Amino acid sequence: MDSQDDKHENIDTDLRYLQLLARNFPNAAAASTEIINLEAILNLPKGTEHFLADLHGEYEAFQHVLRNASGNIKRKVREIFGETLTQREQKELCTLIYYPEQKLELVKQDVRDDIDDWYFITLNRLVMVCRNVSSKYTRSKVRKALPDDFAYIIQELLHESTVDPNKQAYVDVIVRTIISTHMADRFIIALCNLVQRLAIDSLHILGDVFDRGPSPDKIMDLLCHYHNCDIQWGNHDILWMGAAAGNDSCIANVVRLALRYDNQSVLEDGYGINLLPLATLAIETYGNDECAIFMPRENEGRNYSQKSMRLAAQMHKAIAIIQFKTEGAIIRRRPDFEMDDRLLLQNIDFDRGTIKIAGNEYRLTDTSFPTIDPNDPYRLTPEEQDVVEKLHNSFIHSEKLQKHIAWLFRNGCIYTVTNSNLLFHASVPLNEDGSLKEVEIRGEKYCGKDLLNRVGGLMREAYFGCDDPDERAFALDYIWYLWCGKNSPAFDKDKMATFERYFIDDKEARKEVKGWYYLLRDNEAVCDRLLDAFGVEGPHRHIINGHVPVRTKMGEQPIRANGKLMVIDGGFSKAYWSETGIAGYTLVFHSRGFQLVQHEPFTSIEEAVKEGKDIKSTTQIVEMSSRRMLVQDTDKGRELRTQIADLKSLLGAFHNGLIKEQDSSMSPIRLKQ
């Protein structure tokens, strides 16, 4: 009897769902049309996905990689015009596509007398490139990408054949009218932007937008307006998310890193963070301190006075001491974090200028600690407390920062599974035998997928709040733990040796021991076990990571575990160039398979425009398919097949009279005719 009741209930539920669906497709003709549309989409080539990691504030290089689609636009231009244009002409066309506004200004200075002819030739060439990059999309998808001002005209140019002499004349008149109405510049810019947009269907950022480089705020502005993008949070992103949520230790770390890499302008100019209280404290407290070990790493092109550099070093030291104190407070109130070994200030022998760590005694490289009370080393002085409160208010009330962090939460998570690829920034904690490590959080044990889901939930509670104040307070502390805790999937090392890097001149003391994931991930069986644990299916499945730079110049390879693992941190940040020997990777997943694009350092936008200098990139084929991948082979394809099944059920309900059609003038019979 119960099963019969359940059956009736399911029928009623299904019918209610179909009635809701009928609001969008009110008759059989509309449902049939959508089925035809979706079936056709399933047989298009899959869109091109780009994967990048560890951008670390390098805005100019990142935006250039997007503009040239990691070299894909250059390849398209070569395919289309390889037999008709010289290499110089191809380079000029590519530069125009990448930087249309700047390039147009230079062109108009060089070809003033023949500008109309140049417009005519260039517009036709750009239309050809547009046709090529839009060929794998439906007209509907292309139409949504078009700028409103020129949508109709661009559609006409893209879809009219120039083989027919009559149509060629039609197209020529359109182009010449664009020129005669003085719309050529705006139209060229619109076409170039369209090429850039269509060349990358979706963008995946595997963490670490922030820190080290000069312009993470500009990268975030770009991502906030990008047409299709997701992010898997890295430890540096999480640090900024914690700062925006109001965790004072995260705030101190963010400020310290900005000063360490001479990027305080990101805070002051980019996000409106007031550093004046910190500067005042630094001058008053460390005015006679050289703070030599806290001198920031100078950025190219910035010529600061010695006085400015010394103030930055004093501010750097002041915030570092505040950081160690606020972190100590978290560690002491959260014994379950198991980080007592990081309570270092209490181990300092202030008379001898030494410290004991793990049973070893080390001489300190700096022994001036005027704000540390040996009897209560983690207590903030009143002046430090004032700085902490003012920085706290600056961070939580920064409108631009809150907008960017909201985007990270809206479009990101700690991991993602997409098209048979498992994406996460750093690690999934493992045991020595490669099994999933159980991590205890508030008395409950989690591992693998469950652990990452719990971590993501805590981050959202830290930022958005929750009904339980105690849970919110824990989440706010835990978001800091994710930055530096040994069982954090965003970090996964035995310690973060920040104190040791500043105060101890001993490599062994500074050494950070990586978790087992980093040591075992080259093993194909371990990768398969992880992929199984996250429910990743398909004959060609992969793990894609960033976080640890691949030292290419030392022979390290980004493709590992017999192709199951791809590590794509190639060192976008200038701070890593000497270590990696390159300037970043882009992993490109198109309908034919995977290609890894290795980038050389980007010089400048000015050189790219004036001299046509592109990023020199080397492409390595990672995995190619004998059959071109279609939309039906993707996650999107599975969604569309579900929609098709629902529409067919709706069609059956119309035919059986269970749901009344709303427009009798449109019938299935008329559609078939």
C-alpha distance (Angstrom), angle and dihedral (degrees) to the residues before:
residue distance angle dihedral
M1 . . .
D2 3.79 . .
S3 3.79 91.8 .
Q4 3.81 90.4 51.6
D5 3.82 90.2 50.6
D6 3.81 89.8 48.6
K7 3.78 89.6 51.5
H8 3.82 92.0 52.9
E9 3.81 90.2 46.3
N10 3.82 90.6 52.1
I11 3.79 90.8 49.7
D12 3.81 90.7 50.4
T13 3.83 90.7 48.1
D14 3.80 92.4 48.3
L15 3.80 90.8 48.6
R16 3.81 92.1 50.3
Y17 3.81 89.2 50.7
L18 3.82 91.5 49.8
Q19 3.79 90.4 48.9
L20 3.81 88.6 55.6
L21 3.82 89.9 47.5
A22 3.80 89.0 51.3
R23 3.81 89.4 64.5
N24 3.82 87.9 71.6
F25 3.80 95.8 34.6
P26 3.82 104.7 33.0
N27 3.80 98.4 177.2
A28 3.79 143.4 22.6
A29 3.79 92.7 -96.9
A30 3.80 92.5 56.4
A31 3.81 92.2 46.3
S32 3.82 91.7 47.6
T33 3.80 91.9 48.9
E34 3.80 91.3 52.8
I35 3.81 91.4 47.9
I36 3.81 89.6 52.9
N37 3.81 90.1 48.2
L38 3.81 94.4 49.3
E39 3.81 93.8 45.0
A40 3.81 88.8 53.0
I41 3.82 92.2 49.4
L42 3.81 90.3 53.3
N43 3.79 88.7 63.6
L44 3.81 96.8 52.6
P45 3.83 119.2 101.2
K46 3.81 112.9 -92.5
G47 3.78 116.0 -97.7
T48 3.80 120.9 -102.1
E49 3.80 114.6 -97.4
H50 3.81 122.5 -159.4
F51 3.82 122.3 -158.3
L52 3.81 121.4 -163.1
A53 3.79 131.9 168.5
D54 3.80 141.3 -169.8
L55 3.80 99.4 16.6
H56 3.82 90.7 166.6
G57 3.79 97.7 -169.0
E58 3.84 97.1 -52.5
Y59 3.79 94.2 139.7
E60 3.80 100.4 163.6
A61 3.80 94.5 52.2
F62 3.81 92.5 42.7
Q63 3.79 96.1 49.5
H64 3.81 90.4 47.1
V65 3.81 90.4 53.6
L66 3.80 88.3 52.7
R67 3.80 92.3 46.2
N68 3.80 93.0 52.7
A69 3.82 93.0 35.4
S70 3.82 90.0 -125.8
G71 3.80 90.4 -58.3
N72 3.81 94.6 -47.3
I73 3.82 94.2 115.7
K74 3.80 91.2 52.5
R75 3.81 88.7 51.6
K76 3.80 91.4 50.3
V77 3.81 91.9 50.1
R78 3.81 90.2 49.7
E79 3.83 91.5 50.1
I80 3.81 92.7 49.5
F81 3.81 100.8 39.3
G82 3.80 103.9 21.0
E83 3.79 92.0 113.4
T84 3.82 98.4 38.3
L85 3.81 108.0 37.3
T86 3.78 130.7 54.9
Q87 3.80 119.0 -120.1
R88 3.79 89.2 -105.7
E89 3.82 91.3 53.6
Q90 3.81 90.6 47.7
K91 3.81 90.2 51.1
E92 3.81 91.1 49.6
L93 3.80 91.0 51.2
C94 3.82 91.6 48.6
T95 3.80 91.9 49.8
L96 3.80 89.4 51.1
I97 3.81 90.6 52.1
Y98 3.83 91.9 49.2
Y99 3.82 97.8 44.3
P100 3.81 108.7 14.8
E101 3.82 98.6 164.0
Q102 3.80 95.5 49.4
K103 3.80 95.2 40.1
L104 3.81 93.2 49.8
E105 3.79 90.4 58.0
L106 3.79 91.3 54.9
V107 3.80 94.0 44.6
K108 3.80 93.3 51.6
Q109 3.80 89.3 54.9
D110 3.81 92.1 51.2
V111 3.84 102.5 41.8
R112 3.79 104.0 31.8
D113 3.82 96.1 142.6
D114 3.80 96.4 44.9
I115 3.77 99.1 36.0
D116 3.82 95.4 122.3
D117 3.81 91.5 54.5
W118 3.80 89.9 47.3
Y119 3.81 89.9 50.5
F120 3.82 91.9 50.3
I121 3.81 94.5 49.1
T122 3.80 94.2 42.3
L123 3.80 95.7 47.7
N124 3.80 90.6 52.4
R125 3.80 91.2 49.3
L126 3.79 92.2 49.0
V127 3.80 91.0 50.0
M128 3.82 88.7 54.6
V129 3.80 91.1 51.9
C130 3.81 90.3 47.1
R131 3.79 91.3 52.1
N132 3.79 90.3 51.9
V133 3.82 97.8 49.6
S134 3.82 92.9 42.4
S135 3.81 95.3 49.2
K136 3.82 94.9 94.1
Y137 3.81 94.2 53.2
T138 3.79 133.1 76.2
R139 3.79 117.7 -106.7
S140 3.79 87.4 -113.8
K141 3.81 92.9 57.6
V142 3.80 92.3 46.2
R143 3.79 90.5 47.7
K144 3.81 90.9 55.3
A145 3.81 89.4 54.4
L146 3.80 94.3 52.3
P147 3.81 122.0 104.7
D148 3.80 110.3 -109.5
D149 3.82 94.9 -126.4
F150 3.80 95.1 59.2
A151 3.81 103.9 21.0
Y152 3.81 97.2 115.8
I153 3.81 95.7 45.5
I154 3.81 94.0 45.9
Q155 3.81 90.2 50.7
E156 3.79 90.2 52.6
L157 3.80 92.1 49.9
L158 3.80 94.0 46.2
H159 3.76 97.7 48.2
E160 3.81 104.4 36.0
S161 3.78 115.3 94.0
T162 3.81 115.8 -125.8
V163 3.83 91.4 -161.8
D164 3.81 90.4 79.0
P165 3.86 107.2 77.4
N166 3.80 91.5 -141.9
K167 3.78 91.6 52.3
Q168 3.81 91.2 45.6
A169 3.80 89.3 58.1
Y170 3.80 89.4 47.7
V171 3.81 91.8 52.1
D172 3.82 92.5 45.4
V173 3.80 91.1 53.9
I174 3.82 90.8 50.9
V175 3.80 91.8 51.6
R176 3.82 94.7 45.2
T177 3.80 90.8 48.1
I178 3.79 90.2 52.3
I179 3.81 87.2 55.6
S180 3.80 96.6 43.6
T181 3.82 91.9 51.2
H182 3.81 90.0 53.6
M183 3.79 92.3 -116.5
A184 3.82 95.8 118.7
D185 3.81 96.7 103.3
R186 3.78 94.2 48.8
F187 3.80 91.5 44.3
I188 3.81 93.0 50.0
I189 3.80 90.7 50.2
A190 3.81 90.1 49.6
L191 3.82 92.2 50.6
C192 3.81 93.0 47.0
N193 3.80 92.0 50.1
L194 3.80 89.5 48.3
V195 3.82 91.4 53.2
Q196 3.80 90.3 50.9
R197 3.78 91.9 49.2
L198 3.80 96.7 47.0
A199 3.82 93.9 45.1
I200 3.84 90.2 69.4
D201 3.79 115.9 43.8
S202 3.81 96.1 -177.8
L203 3.78 135.9 4.0
H204 3.81 126.0 -149.4
I205 3.82 119.0 -166.1
L206 3.80 111.5 -163.3
G207 3.75 95.9 -156.4
D208 3.79 144.7 -79.5
V209 3.78 107.5 81.6
F210 3.81 89.6 154.1
D211 3.82 139.4 72.0
R212 3.80 135.9 26.8
G213 3.83 98.8 40.1
P214 3.81 124.2 75.9
S215 3.82 104.4 -114.4
P216 3.82 118.4 38.3
D217 3.81 88.1 138.9
K218 3.82 90.4 61.5
I219 3.80 90.9 48.6
M220 3.79 89.2 52.2
D221 3.82 91.1 49.2
L222 3.81 88.2 53.5
L223 3.81 94.0 47.3
C224 3.81 92.2 47.8
H225 3.81 88.7 62.0
Y226 3.81 98.8 36.0
H227 3.78 114.5 121.4
N228 3.83 99.6 -128.4
C229 3.78 121.0 6.2
D230 3.80 141.3 140.2
I231 3.80 132.8 -177.9
Q232 3.78 136.1 -151.8
W233 3.80 105.2 -148.4
G234 3.78 117.6 -113.4
N235 3.79 126.1 -156.3
H236 3.82 91.9 -98.7
D237 3.81 91.4 50.3
I238 3.80 89.5 49.0
L239 3.79 89.5 51.5
W240 3.82 90.9 56.4
M241 3.80 91.3 43.1
G242 3.80 88.6 54.2
A243 3.80 90.2 48.7
A244 3.80 91.2 51.1
A245 3.82 88.7 48.9
G246 3.81 89.3 55.8
N247 3.80 104.4 -102.6
D248 3.82 104.0 152.3
S249 3.81 94.8 -154.6
C250 3.81 90.1 53.8
I251 3.80 89.0 48.4
A252 3.82 91.3 51.8
N253 3.81 91.2 49.1
V254 3.81 92.1 49.6
V255 3.81 92.1 50.7
R256 3.80 92.3 44.3
L257 3.81 92.8 52.5
A258 3.80 91.4 47.6
L259 3.81 89.8 54.1
R260 3.80 93.0 42.6
Y261 3.81 91.4 56.4
D262 3.82 95.3 36.8
N263 3.80 91.9 -113.2
Q264 3.80 102.5 126.4
S265 3.82 88.1 127.5
V266 3.83 87.5 72.6
L267 3.79 88.1 62.5
E268 3.80 99.0 38.9
D269 3.82 102.9 35.0
G270 3.79 100.0 22.1
Y271 3.78 100.4 44.3
G272 3.80 105.4 11.4
I273 3.82 94.3 -117.7
N274 3.80 110.8 166.1
L275 3.83 109.7 -130.0
L276 3.81 95.4 170.1
P277 3.84 94.8 97.7
L278 3.81 88.9 52.6
A279 3.82 91.0 48.5
T280 3.80 90.5 50.6
L281 3.81 91.7 50.5
A282 3.81 90.9 47.4
I283 3.79 93.7 51.7
E284 3.79 93.9 46.0
T285 3.81 95.4 44.2
Y286 3.80 104.4 33.1
G287 3.80 101.0 25.8
N288 3.81 92.3 124.0
D289 3.81 94.4 37.5
E290 3.81 117.9 99.7
C291 3.83 89.4 -154.6
A292 3.81 86.9 -158.7
I293 3.80 96.4 167.7
F294 3.80 90.0 52.2
M295 3.79 96.7 58.0
P296 3.83 106.2 131.2
R297 3.76 122.5 -115.5
E298 3.80 102.4 -101.4
N299 3.80 118.5 -124.9
E300 3.78 121.2 -135.7
G301 3.77 115.9 -94.4
R302 3.80 95.4 20.7
N303 3.78 114.9 113.4
Y304 3.78 107.2 -172.0
S305 3.78 124.7 177.5
Q306 3.78 118.8 -110.4
K307 3.79 88.2 -111.8
S308 3.82 92.0 56.2
M309 3.78 91.9 47.0
R310 3.79 91.4 50.4
L311 3.81 91.7 50.5
A312 3.80 89.6 50.4
A313 3.82 89.3 51.4
Q314 3.81 91.4 49.8
M315 3.80 91.1 49.4
H316 3.80 88.5 46.8
K317 3.81 91.8 55.1
A318 3.79 93.2 43.9
I319 3.80 93.6 54.4
A320 3.82 92.4 42.6
I321 3.82 91.0 57.9
I322 3.82 89.9 46.2
Q323 3.80 88.5 51.0
F324 3.82 93.7 52.8
K325 3.79 90.3 49.2
T326 3.81 96.7 48.7
E327 3.81 91.1 44.4
G328 3.81 89.4 51.8
A329 3.78 89.5 54.7
I330 3.83 91.3 54.6
I331 3.81 93.0 46.6
R332 3.80 92.0 51.0
R333 3.81 94.5 49.4
R334 3.83 92.9 43.4
P335 3.82 106.7 51.4
D336 3.82 88.1 162.2
F337 3.82 87.6 70.6
E338 3.84 86.0 70.1
M339 3.80 92.7 -144.4
D340 3.81 101.4 128.8
D341 3.81 88.1 122.9
R342 3.81 86.5 69.1
L343 3.81 92.9 60.7
L344 3.79 91.7 101.6
L345 3.80 106.2 149.1
Q346 3.81 90.7 73.2
N347 3.82 89.5 57.3
I348 3.81 95.3 60.4
D349 3.81 117.7 113.1
F350 3.80 97.8 -149.8
D351 3.82 93.8 -171.1
R352 3.80 95.6 52.1
G353 3.80 97.3 33.3
T354 3.80 93.6 -126.0
I355 3.80 139.3 116.7
K356 3.80 134.1 -152.2
I357 3.80 117.7 -137.1
A358 3.81 122.9 173.4
G359 3.79 90.9 -16.7
N360 3.80 94.6 -50.9
E361 3.78 124.9 110.3
Y362 3.82 119.8 -140.3
R363 3.78 132.7 -175.3
L364 3.81 112.8 -121.0
T365 3.80 119.5 -123.2
D366 3.83 90.0 -147.7
T367 3.80 123.1 32.6
S368 3.81 101.5 175.8
F369 3.82 107.7 111.1
P370 3.82 105.9 152.7
T371 3.82 94.6 161.2
I372 3.82 98.1 48.3
D373 3.79 117.1 94.7
P374 3.85 107.2 -152.9
N375 3.81 88.9 -148.8
D376 3.84 93.3 51.4
P377 3.81 106.3 15.3
Y378 3.83 97.4 172.0
R379 3.80 96.0 53.1
L380 3.81 113.5 110.5
T381 3.80 116.1 -132.6
P382 3.83 114.5 -121.4
E383 3.82 88.9 -104.2
E384 3.81 92.1 50.8
Q385 3.80 90.8 46.7
D386 3.80 89.1 53.3
V387 3.82 90.8 52.4
V388 3.81 91.1 48.4
E389 3.81 92.1 51.7
K390 3.80 93.7 47.4
L391 3.80 93.4 47.5
H392 3.81 88.9 47.2
N393 3.81 90.8 55.5
S394 3.80 92.2 45.8
F395 3.80 92.8 53.4
I396 3.79 99.2 44.4
H397 3.82 92.0 45.0
S398 3.81 97.7 45.3
E399 3.80 102.1 116.8
K400 3.78 94.6 -162.6
L401 3.80 94.1 47.2
Q402 3.79 92.0 48.8
K403 3.80 90.0 49.8
H404 3.80 91.1 52.7
I405 3.80 94.2 45.8
A406 3.81 90.9 48.2
W407 3.82 87.5 55.1
L408 3.82 90.2 52.3
F409 3.80 90.6 54.0
R410 3.80 93.5 43.0
N411 3.80 95.7 48.7
G412 3.77 102.5 27.2
C413 3.77 149.3 56.7
I414 3.80 138.7 174.2
Y415 3.82 91.3 -90.8
T416 3.80 140.3 3.1
V417 3.79 136.0 -161.3
T418 3.79 111.8 -150.9
N419 3.80 130.6 163.0
S420 3.83 93.1 -16.3
N421 3.81 92.5 -48.1
L422 3.82 124.1 117.8
L423 3.80 108.9 -149.4
F424 3.78 125.5 -166.8
H425 3.77 132.8 141.9
A426 3.77 106.0 -125.4
S427 3.79 126.1 -11.7
V428 3.77 153.3 -23.2
P429 3.84 105.9 -140.1
L430 3.82 112.1 -111.8
N431 3.79 138.0 -177.2
E432 3.79 122.4 -120.3
D433 3.82 91.3 -94.8
G434 3.82 91.6 54.6
S435 3.80 95.3 -104.6
L436 3.79 120.1 133.3
K437 3.80 111.9 -84.3
E438 3.80 117.4 -127.1
V439 3.80 112.0 -130.9
E440 3.79 120.4 -166.1
I441 3.81 118.5 -134.9
R442 3.80 117.8 177.2
G443 3.78 93.3 -22.9
E444 3.82 96.1 -47.5
K445 3.80 124.6 102.5
Y446 3.79 121.9 -134.8
C447 3.79 135.2 175.9
G448 3.78 139.4 177.9
K449 3.79 115.0 -14.9
D450 3.81 93.4 1.2
L451 3.80 90.4 53.6
L452 3.79 93.5 51.6
N453 3.80 91.4 45.9
R454 3.82 90.3 51.6
V455 3.80 90.9 47.8
G456 3.80 91.5 50.9
G457 3.79 90.5 49.7
L458 3.80 92.3 51.4
M459 3.79 91.2 51.0
R460 3.78 91.1 53.9
E461 3.81 90.7 48.0
A462 3.80 89.7 51.2
Y463 3.79 92.3 53.4
F464 3.80 104.4 31.7
G465 3.79 98.2 29.5
C466 3.80 129.8 -133.6
D467 3.80 139.5 -133.1
D468 3.81 94.5 -94.8
P469 3.87 111.8 71.8
D470 3.81 91.3 -162.3
E471 3.81 91.4 53.3
R472 3.82 90.4 48.2
A473 3.82 91.4 50.8
F474 3.80 90.4 50.1
A475 3.81 92.0 47.4
L476 3.81 90.4 50.7
D477 3.81 90.3 53.9
Y478 3.79 92.2 42.7
I479 3.78 93.2 56.5
W480 3.82 86.4 63.4
Y481 3.83 89.8 47.8
L482 3.80 88.6 56.9
W483 3.83 88.0 60.8
C484 3.81 95.6 56.8
G485 3.83 112.2 -0.6
K486 3.79 119.3 124.5
N487 3.83 93.7 -128.3
S488 3.79 94.9 43.2
P489 3.82 112.5 122.4
A490 3.81 87.2 -146.6
F491 3.83 92.3 56.5
D492 3.84 115.0 10.3
K493 3.82 102.0 179.3
D494 3.79 129.9 122.0
K495 3.80 91.5 -109.1
M496 3.78 145.0 -17.9
A497 3.79 102.4 -116.0
T498 3.81 97.7 -154.1
F499 3.81 94.3 134.4
E500 3.80 91.9 47.2
R501 3.81 93.1 50.2
Y502 3.79 90.2 56.2
F503 3.80 103.3 37.0
I504 3.82 109.7 23.2
D505 3.78 125.0 64.1
D506 3.79 96.1 -157.3
K507 3.80 124.3 107.1
E508 3.79 94.4 -152.5
A509 3.81 91.8 53.0
R510 3.80 90.1 50.7
K511 3.78 93.9 48.1
E512 3.81 116.1 118.8
V513 3.81 113.5 -156.7
K514 3.80 112.4 -141.4
G515 3.79 123.1 -133.5
W516 3.79 122.0 -105.6
Y517 3.80 93.6 -96.1
Y518 3.81 91.5 70.6
L519 3.81 91.2 49.1
L520 3.82 97.1 44.5
R521 3.81 103.6 36.3
D522 3.81 92.8 92.0
N523 3.81 87.1 66.9
E524 3.82 110.3 96.3
A525 3.81 92.7 -151.1
V526 3.81 91.0 54.9
C527 3.81 90.4 50.0
D528 3.80 90.8 49.6
R529 3.80 90.1 50.6
L530 3.80 90.5 52.9
L531 3.79 92.9 46.3
D532 3.80 89.7 51.2
A533 3.81 90.9 48.9
F534 3.80 91.0 55.1
G535 3.80 93.6 44.5
V536 3.80 94.6 -115.1
E537 3.79 109.3 164.7
G538 3.79 137.0 -175.3
P539 3.80 138.3 83.1
H540 3.82 91.2 -93.8
R541 3.78 108.3 43.4
H542 3.78 128.6 155.4
I543 3.79 147.2 -178.9
I544 3.81 113.2 -130.4
N545 3.83 119.4 -163.9
G546 3.77 142.5 168.7
H547 3.83 128.1 -179.5
V548 3.82 100.9 90.0
P549 3.82 113.2 69.9
V550 3.79 114.6 -125.8
R551 3.80 107.0 -126.5
T552 3.78 95.5 -142.0
K553 3.78 94.6 171.5
M554 3.81 88.7 58.8
G555 3.79 92.3 52.8
E556 3.80 99.7 -98.6
Q557 3.78 115.4 148.7
P558 3.82 127.6 -143.5
I559 3.82 93.3 -148.6
R560 3.79 111.7 72.6
A561 3.80 145.2 156.6
N562 3.80 91.9 46.0
G563 3.81 90.5 -56.2
K564 3.81 96.3 -47.5
L565 3.82 93.9 107.8
M566 3.80 128.8 49.7
V567 3.82 119.3 -172.8
I568 3.80 107.2 -166.0
D569 3.81 103.8 178.8
G570 3.78 98.4 117.6
G571 3.79 96.5 161.2
F572 3.81 109.2 -89.4
S573 3.79 86.9 171.9
K574 3.80 116.2 83.9
A575 3.80 87.3 -135.0
Y576 3.83 88.0 71.1
W577 3.81 101.3 41.6
S578 3.78 94.0 95.0
E579 3.81 89.3 49.8
T580 3.82 99.5 45.5
G581 3.79 101.1 30.0
I582 3.83 90.3 -138.8
A583 3.82 137.1 65.1
G584 3.77 105.8 -119.7
Y585 3.78 144.7 -54.1
T586 3.77 134.8 -109.5
L587 3.78 117.1 -159.6
V588 3.80 108.9 -152.5
F589 3.81 120.4 -161.3
H590 3.80 111.0 -171.2
S591 3.79 133.5 158.4
R592 3.81 92.2 -78.4
G593 3.80 96.8 50.3
F594 3.81 141.1 -93.7
Q595 3.78 128.0 -25.2
L596 3.80 126.3 178.7
V597 3.80 115.3 -145.7
Q598 3.81 115.4 -157.8
H599 3.81 114.5 -157.3
E600 3.78 130.4 -149.9
P601 3.84 118.4 -146.3
F602 3.80 116.3 -67.0
T603 3.80 113.2 -126.4
S604 3.80 107.3 -162.2
I605 3.79 143.7 -54.2
E606 3.80 89.0 -112.3
E607 3.81 92.1 58.6
A608 3.79 91.2 43.0
V609 3.82 90.3 56.3
K610 3.80 102.1 36.6
E611 3.79 99.6 37.7
G612 3.79 100.2 23.7
K613 3.81 90.1 -120.0
D614 3.78 109.6 169.9
I615 3.79 126.4 -172.4
K616 3.77 105.3 -87.3
S617 3.78 104.8 -123.5
T618 3.78 132.5 -176.2
T619 3.80 118.2 -153.5
Q620 3.78 121.7 -147.3
I621 3.80 120.5 -169.5
V622 3.78 107.0 -129.5
E623 3.77 104.0 174.3
M624 3.81 128.3 -11.0
S625 3.78 126.7 -168.9
S626 3.79 125.0 -135.5
R627 3.81 87.8 -141.5
R628 3.77 124.0 49.2
M629 3.80 111.2 -111.8
L630 3.78 114.5 -118.8
V631 3.78 131.4 -161.4
Q632 3.81 88.1 -99.9
D633 3.84 88.4 65.4
T634 3.82 93.1 58.4
D635 3.80 137.8 76.1
K636 3.79 87.2 -102.1
G637 3.79 88.4 55.3
R638 3.80 90.8 56.1
E639 3.80 89.6 51.3
L640 3.80 91.2 49.9
R641 3.80 92.7 49.1
T642 3.81 89.0 53.2
Q643 3.81 89.4 50.4
I644 3.81 90.2 49.2
A645 3.82 90.6 51.8
D646 3.82 90.3 50.4
L647 3.80 91.5 48.9
K648 3.78 90.9 50.0
S649 3.80 88.8 52.7
L650 3.80 88.5 50.8
L651 3.79 89.7 49.4
G652 3.81 88.9 52.9
A653 3.82 90.5 49.8
F654 3.82 89.8 53.2
H655 3.81 91.9 48.4
N656 3.82 92.6 47.0
G657 3.77 93.1 47.3
L658 3.83 94.1 -118.4
I659 3.81 89.0 124.7
K660 3.77 123.1 31.4
E661 3.80 118.6 -127.9
Q662 3.78 113.1 -120.8
D663 3.80 99.0 -148.3
S664 3.80 113.7 42.5
S665 3.81 92.4 -177.7
M666 3.83 88.9 71.1
S667 3.78 108.7 61.8
P668 3.82 133.7 165.2
I669 3.83 89.1 -116.4
R670 3.81 91.8 55.4
L671 3.85 89.4 47.9
K672 3.82 91.0 53.2
Q673 3.78 91.0 51.2
